[in-house]
């Protein structure tokens, strides 16, 4: 190999390879072993870019569980259907549905509120939205006075932006902190501090705290609706960045909002695990508020129910993305007890 000419990054780029961290190791191996053109191409085969995946020519058929009865509703349904028709051309999608109270959000092609999209071996962060695991919890306060429960609840939480001051923070459970620390997408000081300070807060928008009485039992019920606050928003941002990296490589024609993370990749596995941690954080966020209210009123809970929307539910290699929609099948929520609350 006396006439061997050193291979550079420009050589690989001219061969059609995209620059990446692997360039350094590949160039070192090729030049150290002075690979011939044939041997070099054989070695580079392992780094061959994946074929670009085009949009589906025909949108995947989906269930339309919605019917317009007024001109306003007709306009709403038309926008929802138009958006879903574009979304259902995303190459990972295999099924979908829109619920009776669906409404559009974002531009055309963005999953509507009350939309469900099933993707094969793919997690689409844009389809669960920034408020990951937005959810509803109900606690039965027995015969407690509703006004006393409402006043107590208001004394232990707040709506609006921001978290709790250091002196008013709830205890961050050790097992939850460990879960954050064991996931590379969650293990940084900013994320963990956000998880601490936002615990026990409820945000704004359509989030609510409601106290009422059961028509069936007359018992007083506390219901909260909120999501993952700062930690969820931070994970969502990271997820969208990772998905955009894969979109540019795998399917540039896919809308950025519908970019996906291959579920069987290392990034996909880590992101899936991070979603489960954020799910547990959000459930804990509801629990600390309900438990603090029980303690303030001085009663024991009679019953409690919880379930989420704005989440991804897994069944084998199928990933059900539910934007503002809640599954009924208990296989998707193994820790759910009693009836599901469908908001």
C-alpha positions as a Markdown table, in Angstrom:
| # | Residue | x | y | z |
|---|---|---|---|---|
| 1 | Unk | 0.0 | 0.0 | 0.0 |
| 2 | Unk | 2.9 | 2.4 | -0.8 |
| 3 | Unk | 0.5 | 4.6 | -2.8 |
| 4 | Unk | -2.1 | 4.8 | -0.1 |
| 5 | Unk | -3.6 | 8.3 | 0.1 |
| 6 | Unk | -4.9 | 9.4 | 3.5 |
| 7 | Unk | -8.6 | 9.4 | 3.7 |
| 8 | Unk | -10.3 | 12.5 | 5.1 |
| 9 | Unk | -13.7 | 13.6 | 6.2 |
| 10 | Unk | -14.3 | 15.1 | 2.8 |
| 11 | Unk | -13.8 | 11.7 | 1.2 |
| 12 | Unk | -16.6 | 10.3 | 3.3 |
| 13 | Unk | -18.9 | 13.2 | 2.6 |
| 14 | Unk | -18.3 | 12.8 | -1.1 |
| 15 | Unk | -19.3 | 9.2 | -0.8 |
| 16 | Unk | -22.6 | 10.3 | 0.6 |
| 17 | Unk | -22.0 | 9.9 | 4.4 |
| 18 | Unk | -23.3 | 12.6 | 6.8 |
| 19 | Unk | -20.7 | 14.0 | 9.3 |
| 20 | Unk | -21.1 | 12.6 | 12.8 |
| 21 | Unk | -19.3 | 11.6 | 15.9 |
| 22 | Unk | -18.4 | 8.3 | 14.2 |
| 23 | Unk | -16.2 | 10.0 | 11.6 |
| 24 | Unk | -13.2 | 10.3 | 13.9 |
| 25 | Unk | -13.1 | 6.5 | 14.7 |
| 26 | Unk | -13.8 | 5.5 | 11.2 |
| 27 | Unk | -11.1 | 7.7 | 9.7 |
| 28 | Unk | -8.6 | 6.4 | 12.3 |
| 29 | Unk | -9.4 | 2.8 | 11.5 |
| 30 | Unk | -9.3 | 3.3 | 7.7 |
| 31 | Unk | -6.0 | 5.2 | 7.7 |
| 32 | Unk | -4.4 | 2.9 | 10.3 |
| 33 | Unk | -5.2 | -0.2 | 8.3 |
| 34 | Unk | -4.7 | 1.5 | 4.9 |
| 35 | Unk | -7.9 | 0.1 | 3.5 |
| 36 | Unk | -8.2 | -0.2 | -0.2 |
| 37 | Unk | -11.3 | 1.4 | -1.9 |
| 38 | Unk | -13.1 | -1.9 | -1.9 |
| 39 | Unk | -12.2 | -2.7 | 1.7 |
| 40 | Unk | -13.0 | 0.8 | 2.8 |
| 41 | Unk | -16.5 | 0.7 | 1.3 |
| 42 | Unk | -17.1 | -2.7 | 2.9 |
| 43 | Unk | -16.1 | -1.3 | 6.3 |
| 44 | Unk | -18.3 | 1.8 | 5.8 |
| 45 | Unk | -21.3 | -0.3 | 5.0 |
| 46 | Unk | -22.1 | -0.4 | 8.8 |
| 47 | Unk | -22.5 | 3.4 | 8.7 |
| 48 | Unk | -24.6 | 3.5 | 5.6 |
| 49 | Unk | -27.4 | 6.0 | 6.0 |
| 50 | Unk | -30.9 | 4.5 | 6.5 |
| 51 | Unk | -33.1 | 4.9 | 3.4 |
| 52 | Unk | -35.3 | 8.0 | 3.5 |
| 53 | Unk | -38.9 | 7.1 | 4.5 |
| 54 | Unk | -41.5 | 9.0 | 2.4 |
| 55 | Unk | -44.9 | 10.1 | 3.5 |
| 56 | Unk | -47.8 | 7.6 | 2.9 |
| 57 | Unk | -49.5 | 8.4 | -0.4 |
| 58 | Unk | -52.9 | 7.7 | 1.2 |
| 59 | Unk | -53.8 | 8.6 | 4.8 |
| 60 | Unk | -54.3 | 5.7 | 7.1 |
| 61 | Unk | -58.1 | 5.2 | 7.8 |
| 62 | Unk | -59.1 | 6.3 | 11.3 |
| 63 | Unk | -62.3 | 6.3 | 13.4 |
| 64 | Unk | -64.3 | 9.5 | 13.4 |
| 65 | Unk | -66.3 | 9.3 | 16.7 |
| 66 | Unk | -67.7 | 12.8 | 16.1 |
| 67 | Unk | -70.8 | 14.4 | 14.5 |
| 68 | Unk | -71.5 | 18.0 | 13.9 |
| 69 | Unk | -75.0 | 19.3 | 14.8 |
| 70 | Unk | -74.6 | 23.1 | 14.3 |
| 71 | Unk | -72.7 | 25.3 | 11.8 |
| 72 | Unk | -70.0 | 26.0 | 14.5 |
| 73 | Unk | -69.6 | 22.3 | 15.1 |
| 74 | Unk | -69.3 | 21.7 | 11.4 |
| 75 | Unk | -66.5 | 24.1 | 11.1 |
| 76 | Unk | -64.7 | 22.6 | 14.1 |
| 77 | Unk | -65.1 | 19.0 | 12.7 |
| 78 | Unk | -63.9 | 20.1 | 9.3 |
| 79 | Unk | -60.7 | 21.5 | 10.8 |
| 80 | Unk | -60.1 | 18.4 | 13.0 |
| 81 | Unk | -60.6 | 16.0 | 10.0 |
| 82 | Unk | -58.4 | 18.1 | 7.8 |
| 83 | Unk | -55.6 | 18.1 | 10.4 |
| 84 | Unk | -56.0 | 14.3 | 11.0 |
| 85 | Unk | -56.0 | 13.5 | 7.2 |
| 86 | Unk | -52.5 | 15.2 | 6.9 |
| 87 | Unk | -51.2 | 13.6 | 10.2 |
| 88 | Unk | -52.3 | 10.1 | 9.1 |
| 89 | Unk | -49.8 | 10.3 | 6.2 |
| 90 | Unk | -47.0 | 10.1 | 8.7 |
| 91 | Unk | -45.1 | 6.9 | 7.8 |
| 92 | Unk | -45.1 | 5.3 | 11.2 |
| 93 | Unk | -48.8 | 5.6 | 11.8 |
| 94 | Unk | -51.1 | 2.5 | 11.6 |
| 95 | Unk | -54.3 | 3.6 | 13.2 |
| 96 | Unk | -56.1 | 6.5 | 14.8 |
| 97 | Unk | -59.3 | 8.0 | 16.1 |
| 98 | Unk | -61.0 | 11.3 | 17.1 |
| 99 | Unk | -63.3 | 11.6 | 20.1 |
| 100 | Unk | -66.7 | 13.3 | 20.2 |
| 101 | Unk | -65.4 | 16.5 | 21.7 |
| 102 | Unk | -62.3 | 16.8 | 19.5 |
| 103 | Unk | -61.0 | 20.3 | 18.5 |
| 104 | Unk | -58.0 | 21.5 | 16.5 |
| 105 | Unk | -54.8 | 22.7 | 18.1 |
| 106 | Unk | -51.8 | 24.2 | 16.2 |
| 107 | Unk | -51.6 | 24.0 | 12.5 |
| 108 | Unk | -52.8 | 21.5 | 9.9 |
| 109 | Unk | -51.3 | 18.1 | 10.5 |
| 110 | Unk | -51.0 | 18.5 | 14.3 |
| 111 | Unk | -52.8 | 16.0 | 16.5 |
| 112 | Unk | -56.1 | 17.5 | 17.7 |
| 113 | Unk | -57.2 | 17.6 | 21.3 |
| 114 | Unk | -59.1 | 14.3 | 21.9 |
| 115 | Unk | -57.1 | 12.7 | 19.1 |
| 116 | Unk | -55.5 | 9.2 | 19.3 |
| 117 | Unk | -52.7 | 8.1 | 17.0 |
| 118 | Unk | -51.2 | 4.6 | 17.0 |
| 119 | Unk | -47.6 | 4.4 | 15.6 |
| 120 | Unk | -45.5 | 1.3 | 15.1 |
| 121 | Unk | -42.2 | 1.2 | 16.9 |
| 122 | Unk | -42.2 | 5.0 | 17.2 |
| 123 | Unk | -42.7 | 7.6 | 19.9 |
| 124 | Unk | -43.9 | 11.0 | 18.7 |
| 125 | Unk | -43.3 | 13.6 | 21.4 |
| 126 | Unk | -45.4 | 16.2 | 19.6 |
| 127 | Unk | -48.4 | 13.9 | 19.9 |
| 128 | Unk | -48.4 | 13.8 | 23.7 |
| 129 | Unk | -47.7 | 17.5 | 23.9 |
| 130 | Unk | -45.6 | 19.6 | 26.4 |
| 131 | Unk | -48.0 | 18.9 | 29.4 |
| 132 | Unk | -47.0 | 15.2 | 29.6 |
| 133 | Unk | -49.4 | 13.0 | 31.5 |
| 134 | Unk | -51.9 | 15.8 | 32.2 |
| 135 | Unk | -54.3 | 13.9 | 34.5 |
| 136 | Unk | -57.3 | 13.9 | 36.8 |
| 137 | Unk | -57.4 | 12.7 | 40.4 |
| 138 | Unk | -60.5 | 12.3 | 42.6 |
| 139 | Unk | -60.5 | 11.8 | 46.4 |
| 140 | Unk | -63.6 | 10.9 | 48.4 |
| 141 | Unk | -63.6 | 13.0 | 51.7 |
| 142 | Unk | -66.6 | 11.3 | 53.2 |
| 143 | Unk | -69.1 | 13.6 | 54.9 |
| 144 | Unk | -66.6 | 16.5 | 55.3 |
| 145 | Unk | -68.0 | 20.0 | 54.7 |
| 146 | Unk | -67.4 | 21.0 | 51.1 |
| 147 | Unk | -66.5 | 24.6 | 52.0 |
| 148 | Unk | -63.9 | 23.4 | 54.5 |
| 149 | Unk | -62.4 | 21.1 | 51.9 |
| 150 | Unk | -62.2 | 23.9 | 49.4 |
| 151 | Unk | -60.7 | 26.3 | 51.8 |
| 152 | Unk | -58.1 | 23.7 | 52.9 |
| 153 | Unk | -57.2 | 22.9 | 49.3 |
| 154 | Unk | -56.7 | 26.6 | 48.5 |
| 155 | Unk | -54.4 | 26.9 | 51.5 |
| 156 | Unk | -52.0 | 24.2 | 50.3 |
| 157 | Unk | -51.7 | 24.9 | 46.6 |
| 158 | Unk | -51.8 | 27.6 | 43.9 |
| 159 | Unk | -52.4 | 28.1 | 40.2 |
| 160 | Unk | -50.5 | 30.2 | 37.7 |
| 161 | Unk | -46.8 | 30.2 | 36.7 |
| 162 | Unk | -43.8 | 29.4 | 39.0 |
| 163 | Unk | -43.1 | 26.9 | 41.7 |
| 164 | Unk | -43.0 | 26.8 | 45.4 |
| 165 | Unk | -40.5 | 28.6 | 47.6 |
| 166 | Unk | -37.9 | 26.5 | 49.4 |
| 167 | Unk | -39.7 | 26.9 | 52.7 |
| 168 | Unk | -43.0 | 25.7 | 51.3 |
| 169 | Unk | -41.9 | 22.8 | 49.2 |
| 170 | Unk | -43.3 | 19.3 | 49.6 |
| 171 | Unk | -40.9 | 16.5 | 50.3 |
| 172 | Unk | -39.4 | 15.1 | 47.1 |
| 173 | Unk | -39.7 | 11.2 | 47.5 |
| 174 | Unk | -36.3 | 9.5 | 47.6 |
| 175 | Unk | -37.4 | 6.8 | 45.1 |
| 176 | Unk | -38.6 | 9.5 | 42.7 |
| 177 | Unk | -35.3 | 11.4 | 42.9 |
| 178 | Unk | -33.4 | 8.1 | 42.3 |
| 179 | Unk | -35.5 | 7.5 | 39.2 |
| 180 | Unk | -34.6 | 11.0 | 37.9 |
| 181 | Unk | -30.9 | 10.4 | 38.6 |
| 182 | Unk | -30.9 | 7.1 | 36.8 |
| 183 | Unk | -32.2 | 8.5 | 33.5 |
| 184 | Unk | -29.8 | 10.6 | 31.4 |
| 185 | Unk | -32.6 | 12.8 | 30.1 |
| 186 | Unk | -33.7 | 13.7 | 33.6 |
| 187 | Unk | -30.4 | 13.6 | 35.5 |
| 188 | Unk | -29.3 | 17.2 | 35.6 |
| 189 | Unk | -29.6 | 19.8 | 38.3 |
| 190 | Unk | -32.0 | 22.0 | 36.5 |
| 191 | Unk | -34.5 | 19.2 | 35.9 |
| 192 | Unk | -34.3 | 17.9 | 39.5 |
| 193 | Unk | -34.7 | 21.4 | 41.0 |
| 194 | Unk | -37.7 | 21.9 | 38.8 |
| 195 | Unk | -39.2 | 18.6 | 40.0 |
| 196 | Unk | -38.7 | 19.8 | 43.6 |
| 197 | Unk | -40.1 | 23.3 | 43.3 |
| 198 | Unk | -43.1 | 22.5 | 41.0 |
| 199 | Unk | -44.3 | 19.6 | 43.2 |
| 200 | Unk | -47.6 | 20.8 | 44.7 |
| 201 | Unk | -48.5 | 23.3 | 42.0 |
| 202 | Unk | -51.2 | 23.2 | 39.3 |
| 203 | Unk | -50.3 | 25.6 | 36.5 |
| 204 | Unk | -53.0 | 27.4 | 34.5 |
| 205 | Unk | -55.0 | 27.0 | 31.3 |
| 206 | Unk | -57.8 | 24.5 | 31.7 |
| 207 | Unk | -56.4 | 23.1 | 34.9 |
| 208 | Unk | -58.7 | 23.1 | 37.8 |
| 209 | Unk | -59.5 | 22.2 | 41.4 |
| 210 | Unk | -63.1 | 21.3 | 42.1 |
| 211 | Unk | -65.0 | 20.4 | 45.2 |
| 212 | Unk | -68.5 | 18.9 | 45.0 |
| 213 | Unk | -70.8 | 16.3 | 46.4 |
| 214 | Unk | -71.6 | 12.9 | 44.9 |
| 215 | Unk | -75.2 | 12.5 | 43.8 |
| 216 | Unk | -75.0 | 8.8 | 44.7 |
| 217 | Unk | -73.5 | 9.0 | 48.2 |
| 218 | Unk | -73.7 | 12.6 | 49.2 |
| 219 | Unk | -69.9 | 12.4 | 50.0 |
| 220 | Unk | -67.6 | 15.4 | 49.4 |
| 221 | Unk | -65.2 | 14.9 | 46.5 |
| 222 | Unk | -62.1 | 16.8 | 45.6 |
| 223 | Unk | -61.0 | 16.7 | 41.9 |
| 224 | Unk | -57.8 | 18.1 | 40.5 |
| 225 | Unk | -56.7 | 18.4 | 36.8 |
| 226 | Unk | -53.2 | 19.2 | 36.0 |
| 227 | Unk | -50.0 | 17.8 | 34.4 |
| 228 | Unk | -46.3 | 17.5 | 34.8 |
| 229 | Unk | -45.5 | 21.3 | 35.0 |
| 230 | Unk | -41.9 | 22.3 | 34.6 |
| 231 | Unk | -40.3 | 18.8 | 34.5 |
| 232 | Unk | -42.7 | 17.6 | 31.8 |
| 233 | Unk | -42.1 | 20.7 | 29.7 |
| 234 | Unk | -38.4 | 20.2 | 29.9 |
| 235 | Unk | -38.5 | 16.6 | 28.9 |
| 236 | Unk | -40.9 | 17.4 | 26.0 |
| 237 | Unk | -38.4 | 20.0 | 24.7 |
| 238 | Unk | -35.6 | 17.4 | 24.8 |
| 239 | Unk | -37.8 | 14.8 | 23.2 |
| 240 | Unk | -38.7 | 17.1 | 20.3 |
| 241 | Unk | -35.0 | 17.9 | 19.7 |
| 242 | Unk | -34.1 | 14.1 | 19.6 |
| 243 | Unk | -37.1 | 13.4 | 17.3 |
| 244 | Unk | -36.0 | 16.3 | 15.0 |
| 245 | Unk | -32.6 | 14.7 | 14.7 |
| 246 | Unk | -34.1 | 11.4 | 13.5 |
| 247 | Unk | -36.6 | 13.2 | 11.3 |
| 248 | Unk | -33.9 | 14.9 | 9.3 |
| 249 | Unk | -32.2 | 11.6 | 8.7 |
| 250 | Unk | -35.1 | 9.3 | 8.3 |
| 251 | Unk | -38.1 | 11.2 | 6.9 |
| 252 | Unk | -37.4 | 14.9 | 6.0 |
| 253 | Unk | -40.9 | 15.3 | 4.5 |
| 254 | Unk | -42.6 | 14.4 | 7.8 |
| 255 | Unk | -43.8 | 17.5 | 9.6 |
| 256 | Unk | -41.5 | 18.6 | 12.4 |
| 257 | Unk | -44.5 | 18.4 | 14.9 |
| 258 | Unk | -44.9 | 14.7 | 13.9 |
| 259 | Unk | -41.2 | 13.8 | 14.2 |
| 260 | Unk | -40.5 | 10.5 | 16.0 |
| 261 | Unk | -37.9 | 8.7 | 18.0 |
| 262 | Unk | -37.5 | 5.1 | 17.0 |
| 263 | Unk | -38.7 | 3.1 | 20.0 |
| 264 | Unk | -36.1 | 0.4 | 19.7 |
| 265 | Unk | -33.2 | 2.8 | 19.6 |
| 266 | Unk | -31.2 | 3.7 | 22.7 |
| 267 | Unk | -32.8 | 7.1 | 22.6 |
| 268 | Unk | -36.2 | 5.6 | 22.3 |
| 269 | Unk | -35.7 | 3.3 | 25.3 |
| 270 | Unk | -34.4 | 6.1 | 27.5 |
| 271 | Unk | -37.2 | 8.5 | 26.4 |
| 272 | Unk | -39.8 | 5.8 | 27.1 |
| 273 | Unk | -38.4 | 5.3 | 30.6 |
| 274 | Unk | -38.2 | 9.1 | 31.2 |
| 275 | Unk | -41.9 | 9.3 | 30.3 |
| 276 | Unk | -42.7 | 6.7 | 33.0 |
| 277 | Unk | -40.8 | 8.7 | 35.6 |
| 278 | Unk | -42.6 | 11.9 | 34.6 |
| 279 | Unk | -45.9 | 10.0 | 34.9 |
| 280 | Unk | -45.0 | 9.0 | 38.4 |
| 281 | Unk | -44.0 | 12.6 | 39.3 |
| 282 | Unk | -47.3 | 13.9 | 38.0 |
| 283 | Unk | -49.3 | 11.3 | 40.0 |
| 284 | Unk | -47.3 | 12.3 | 43.1 |
| 285 | Unk | -48.1 | 15.9 | 42.3 |
| 286 | Unk | -51.8 | 15.2 | 42.6 |
| 287 | Unk | -51.3 | 13.0 | 45.7 |
| 288 | Unk | -49.4 | 15.5 | 47.8 |
| 289 | Unk | -52.1 | 18.1 | 47.2 |
| 290 | Unk | -54.9 | 15.7 | 48.1 |
| 291 | Unk | -53.1 | 14.3 | 51.1 |
| 292 | Unk | -52.2 | 17.8 | 52.4 |
| 293 | Unk | -55.9 | 18.8 | 52.1 |
| 294 | Unk | -57.0 | 15.6 | 53.9 |
| 295 | Unk | -54.6 | 16.4 | 56.7 |
| 296 | Unk | -55.7 | 20.1 | 56.9 |
| 297 | Unk | -59.4 | 19.0 | 57.2 |
| 298 | Unk | -58.5 | 16.2 | 59.6 |
| 299 | Unk | -60.2 | 13.3 | 57.8 |
| 300 | Unk | -59.1 | 10.0 | 56.1 |
| 301 | Unk | -59.8 | 9.4 | 52.5 |
| 302 | Unk | -62.7 | 7.1 | 51.6 |
| 303 | Unk | -61.6 | 6.3 | 48.1 |
| 304 | Unk | -59.3 | 7.7 | 45.3 |
| 305 | Unk | -59.2 | 7.4 | 41.5 |
| 306 | Unk | -56.6 | 8.7 | 39.0 |
| 307 | Unk | -55.8 | 8.4 | 35.4 |
| 308 | Unk | -54.0 | 10.3 | 32.7 |
| 309 | Unk | -54.3 | 11.8 | 29.2 |
| 310 | Unk | -51.7 | 13.6 | 27.1 |
| 311 | Unk | -49.6 | 10.4 | 27.2 |
| 312 | Unk | -48.3 | 7.4 | 25.3 |
| 313 | Unk | -49.5 | 3.9 | 26.0 |
| 314 | Unk | -47.7 | 0.8 | 24.8 |
| 315 | Unk | -48.9 | -2.5 | 23.5 |
| 316 | Unk | -46.1 | -4.6 | 22.1 |
| 317 | Unk | -44.5 | -2.5 | 19.4 |
| 318 | Unk | -47.5 | -0.2 | 19.0 |
| 319 | Unk | -47.5 | 3.2 | 20.7 |
| 320 | Unk | -50.9 | 4.8 | 21.4 |
| 321 | Unk | -50.5 | 8.6 | 21.5 |
| 322 | Unk | -53.5 | 10.1 | 23.3 |
| 323 | Unk | -53.8 | 13.9 | 23.2 |
| 324 | Unk | -56.5 | 14.8 | 25.8 |
| 325 | Unk | -57.9 | 11.3 | 25.5 |
| 326 | Unk | -58.0 | 8.5 | 28.1 |
| 327 | Unk | -58.0 | 4.8 | 27.4 |
| 328 | Unk | -60.6 | 2.5 | 29.0 |
| 329 | Unk | -58.6 | -0.8 | 28.6 |
| 330 | Unk | -56.8 | -1.4 | 32.0 |
| 331 | Unk | -53.9 | -3.0 | 30.2 |
| 332 | Unk | -52.6 | 0.5 | 29.4 |
| 333 | Unk | -52.7 | 1.6 | 33.0 |
| 334 | Unk | -51.7 | -1.3 | 35.4 |
| 335 | Unk | -51.7 | 0.9 | 38.5 |
| 336 | Unk | -55.3 | 2.1 | 38.0 |
| 337 | Unk | -57.9 | 1.0 | 40.4 |
| 338 | Unk | -61.7 | 1.4 | 40.1 |
| 339 | Unk | -63.3 | 3.3 | 37.2 |
| 340 | Unk | -61.5 | 5.5 | 34.8 |
| 341 | Unk | -62.3 | 9.2 | 34.9 |
| 342 | Unk | -63.0 | 10.3 | 31.3 |
| 343 | Unk | -62.8 | 14.1 | 31.3 |
